Amino acid sequence: MSDLLAAVQEAQPVKSVAVLARVLREQLSAEEVTFLITDFAGDAVVRLTGSTEQGGSIAPEPIALPGTVYEQVIRSQQTWVSTEGLGDAEAGRGDTKVVAPVTDRGDAIGLLELTLPTPPDRDTLERITEATRVLAYAVVVNRRFTDLYEWGRRTTRMSLAAEIQHRLLPESYTCEAGPFIIAGSLEPAADVGGDTFDYILNGHGLNMTLTDAMGHNVRAAQLATVVLAAVRNARRAGLRLVAQAEAANAAVFNHAVHEHRAVLDQTAQVTTALAKHGAQAMVTGQLLWVEFDTGRALFINAGHVWPLLLRNGHVDEVIPVVDLPFGVSANAEYHAQSLDLRPGDRLFLLTDGMLEPHGHEQVLHRLIRETGTLHPREAARALTQSVMQASDSNPRDDATVLCLDWPSPEK
């Protein structure tokens, strides 16, 4: 472990994974060591090891996951050792393939694949598991300094709007935070619809945010940037949930005023224009806060789709007091309301792009029940993938979900 860490820390950020692979080949006498990174949709992996010059004009070559060993390892998070093509098995000779998950706090980063001269013993498998932890560390630390890992995750080119939207999302879509787990998934429409999700763990509680900016393409992405930046700014200033919502509303409203003032000179004209066209600068959203010690939960609904709660095998809508969307009125009021969150619950925050393709809410409810035993990472992915299937991979709107597993009673 110390040798691997030292090699990673001494290497250039773009070469750290390739250097780690070289050290592993030496330590385990491996014939081949490769790292495969998952793409953003979670449907494919891309080989990165040794590709220190990748990330230019050459497009990544994705390997589709469905039906492969790679999919099996990512979904199960269990190391796979080949049982075929081992040569003289009784003598312990013959090449053996090992595929191990590379994961950090539940975020499925990718896979470590090795070709060994003999089947691995328990000690070798433990060393491979340690290596995956170092590899996850290498990716998380070094992706701040190089586009290599970002390049590998983009199996299709992003539009400008998608680029803006992507930069708003958390670096890790999943976080296993002790007894509870948070996971998000977003499938953008071809004309990005301005969805975002965010979460952060602070000293005393968890904040979650889900927003849906009206419109498509760059303007929707700009609105999403304004509203999420306002929420984060207020949160980081120590303001509570209502003040965060008020800051978001003021930011979106003032953004609309600025847009109209660019073409209209008099305040009266701006006011008239906003009254007539203000909805064009509207953002719906949910803000949620959960206190770690007590489990006390508060949330604000700004004209948004109602949350769904899976409890004891049943799915119910969480029916809130609905406040105005952000940006509709400069004087909008927001109310923090209690949320009955109990041990063992699974809570979903959704955007309307999750509802429309299914045609009926009961279809979505059934899918939530059917995925109730899956890891939240896989459940969230299953929900957005169902939208892609229902829309023939061409959704009219972004489909976004943020899932929270609150601790079970035994935890």
N, C-alpha and C positions, 0 to 999 in steps of 0.2 A: 504493500500500500504506500509506504513512504517513498519508494523508488518511483512509483507511478506519479504521485503528487509532485515530487521534485521535477520530474521530466515535464509535466504539464506546465508548471509554474515558470520553468526556464525557457520554454519554447515560445516562439512568436504566436500570438493569438490565432492566426490563420493556420498554423501548423501544429497546434497542440494535440488535436485528435490523431493526426498522422504520426506524431512522435509517440503518443501513447500506444498506438498499434504496434510500432516498432519494438518498444520495450516489452509488450506482451508476447510478441513473437519470440523474443529472446528468452523470456522467463518461462514460457510454457512450451518451447520448442514447436510452436505452431507454424504450420505451413502458410496459413493465411489468416489475417485478422482484418475485419472490415466493420465500419460503423454505418448504419442506415438510419436516416432521420425521417420522421413522419412528416407528411405534408399537412397543411392547415386543415383540410377537410377530414383527415384521419383515414383516408381511403387508399393511400399509397405510401411507399417509402422510397427514398433516394439514397444511393451509395455516395458517401462523402469521403471516406478514408483515402488519403493519398491524393485527393483532388485539390491541392493547394492553389492551383491556377484556375479553378472553376469559379463561376460567378460572373463571367464575362458574357459574350454573345451566345455561348453555347447553352441551349436549354437543358435543364435537368432531365434525366431519363427515369421516370417513375416506374416502380414495380407495383402493380395493382395488388392489394391485400386480399380481396375475397377469395376464399378457398385455399389459401396458402398457409404454410407453417408460420410465416411472419404474422399473419392475422391471428393465428392461434396463440402465439406468444404475447402479442400486444393485448389481446382481449383478456387472456387468463392471467397475465403477469407471472407466468411460470416458465422457467428455463426448459428448453427442448433439446434433447440429445438424440441424434439419429440412431435408428436401429437397423438400418439397411446399408449395404455397401461397406461393411466393416472388415472385409477380407477374412483373414484367419481369426475368427472371433475367439476360439478356444485358446489360441496362443496370445491373444490380446494385441494383434497387429491389424493394421488397416486404418484408413482415414476415417475420422469421426467428425461429423458436423455438430456444432453446438450453437444455439441461438438463445441469447439471454435478453430480457427486457432492460432498457435503460430508462429509468423513471426517477423523477424528483418530486417528492411530496404528492404523488398521484398523477403528476403530469407525464403522460407517456411520450417521452422525447424521441425514442427510437429503439434500435436494436444493436446488439454486439454479436457479430457472427464470427465464429472461429472454425478453422479446420485443423484438427489435432491428429498426430500420428497414431495415437492409441485412445481407446475409450477413457474418459476422465474418471478419476477416483473422487472420493468425497472432498479431499483436500483441494484438488484442482478446481472442482465446482465452486468451492468457497472462495477461492482466489479469483475466479471469473466473476462471482457476485460482487466481490470487493472492487474489481476493475470497473464494473458497470456504475458503481457509485462515484468513482473517480471520473469516469467518462461523463456522467451527468453533471458533475461539478465543472468539468472543463467546458461543456457547452454553455451552461448557465452563466459562468463567469466571463467567458471570452466572446459571447455573442454581442456584448456591448461594443466590441472593438473591430469586428469584421462582419461583412455581409455574407460570408460563406454559409452560415447556418440558415440565414434568412433565404438565401438563394435556393438551398436544398428543399425548403418547405414550400416553394412556389412552383407547383407543377403546371400552372397556367399563369399567364401574365396578368397582373393587376392593372385596372384602370386607375386614373388619377384619383377618382372618388374613393375607390377601394383602398388605395394607398393611404389616403387621409383617414379613412375609417379604421383601417388596420392599426395605425399608430395610436389610436385611442384605446384599444383593448389592452387588458393586462398581458404581461409577458408570458405568464402561464395561465392557461385556461382552467386548470384544475389545481386545487390546494387541499391536501389532507392536513388539517390543522388540529392534530391531536384527536379528540373524540368526534369532531364534526368534519364534514367534507363539503367543499364548494366546487361546482363545475359548471362551465359555460360552453355554449356552442353557438356559432353563427354561420348561416349559409346566406351569402349576399345574393341579391337579385342581379341580373345582368346590368341594370341601371340601379346602382346602389341606393337603398332606401333610407339610409341614415340611422340604422340601429346601432346601439352600443350597449355593452354591459361592463360592469366594473365591480370589484370587491377589494376591501382592504381590512386588515386586522390591526387594531390599535390596542392600547393598554388595557382597556376594559370591555371592548366589544367589537363586533363585526359590522361593517357597513357594506351594503350591497346596493347597486344602482342599475337600473335598466331603463333605457330611453329609446324613443322612436321619433326622429325628426321628420316632419312632413316634407314630401317632395322626393326627388331622386337626383342621382348624380352629384356633382360637386357642391351644389347649393345645400343639399341635404347633409352632406358631409361637413360643410362649414357650420351649419346649425348644430349638428351633433358635437362639433368641437367646442362651440360656444357654451352649450348647456353643460357638458361634462366638465369642462375647465372651470366653470363657475361652481359646480358642486364640489369638485376637488379643492378648489381654492378656499371655499367656506369651511369645508371639513378640516383642512390642514391648519386653518386659523382657530380651530377648536370650537367652531359653531355647531349647534345641535341641528337635529333633523329639519325642523321648521325653518330655521334660518338658512339652511342649505337650499331648501326648496325656494325660499324667497329670493336668494341670490341667483338661482337658475332662472327664475321667472324674470327678474330684472335684466339679466344679461340677454335673454332672448328678445324681450320687449325692446330694449335699447338697440339691439342689433337691427331690429326691424325699423325702428325710427331712423337710424343712421342710413339704412338702405333707401328709405323714401326721401329723406332730406337730400340725398344726392341728386334727385331730379325735381324736387319740389322745394320752393323757397319759403313759403309761409307756414307757420305752425298750424294754422287752421287747416290748410290743405293737407298737411301731414296727418293730422288727427282724422280728417275725413278719409284719407287713403287707408290709414290703419284700420278704421272701423269697417271699411269695405273689403280690404285685402289682408287684414291682420292674420287670418288663418293660414296664410302662406308662410308665416314665420312661426308656426306652432310646433311645439314638441310635447309629446305625452311621456309620462315616465312613472316609475315606482322608485321610492327610496325606502330602504329598510335598515333598521339597526337592531342588533341582538346583543344583550348584555351577557358576557361570558358566565359570570358567577351565578346569576339568578335565572337565566334563560328568558328574562323579560324582553319582549319584542315590540317594537313600534314601527309603523310604516305610514307612508304618504302615497296616495294615489292621485296623480295629476292627469286626470282624464284618460287613464290607461286601461288596457285589458286586465281583467281581474286575475289575481294569482290563483293557482290550483294547489290543493293540499292532498297528499296521499297519506292516509292514516288508517292503520289496521286493514289494509286491502281495499279501502274505499276512497274514491276521488270526489272532492267537493270544491266548489268555488268559494274563495274567500271574498265575501261581499263587503266592499268598503264604502265609506263616505267618499264620494268622488269630487275632488276639487278640480278647478280649471286647469287645462293644459298650460305649460309654461309659454309665456309670450302673448297670451290672449288679452290680458288686462294688466295695466301697471299696478293696480290695487288688488290683485288676486290674493285671497287668504288661503293658507294651507294648514291642515290639521293633522297632527300626529295621533294616530289611532292604534289601540292595542291589538296585537295579533296573538291568538291562542296557539302557541307553539309548544308542543309536548315532546318528551323523549320518544324517539322512534319515528317522528314525522319526517316526511320528505316534501319540501316546498318548492314550487316552480313559479318563477317569474317569466312571463312570455311577452312577445310582441304579436301584433295581429297577423303578421305573416305566418305564424304557426297555426292559425285557426282556419284561414280561408281555404287552403288547398284540400283540407279534409272534408269540407262540405257540411260536417255536423260535429258538434263538440263531443258527442259520445265516442266518436272514433278516436279522438285524442285522449279522452279519459281511459278508454280501453288500452291504448298503447302505454299510458303511464302505469296502469295496473300490471300489464304484462312485463314491463321492465323494472318492476319494483324490487327485484332481487339483484339487479345489476349494480355495479359500481356507478355512482352518479356521473362519472366521466362517460361511461358507455350508455347510460340512460339518456343523457343530454344529447349525445351524438345520434342515438336511435331516433329521437324526436325530430331533429333537423333533417336526418336522412329520409325520414318518412315524407317530409315535405318535398324533397327532391324527387322521390319516387312518384308522389301524387301529382307533381307538376311536370313530369317528364324532364327533369333536370333543368327546368326553366321557370323558376318561381317569379311571380309578378312583383313580389315584395320580399325584403329581407326576412328571414326566419331565424329568430333568436330565442334562446332559452337560458336561464340561469337557475341552477338547481342547488338546493341546500339540504343536506342530510343532517338533522339534528341528532345528538347522541342518543343511542338506545339506552334503555334503563340499566343494562349491565355495565355500560361504559361510565 
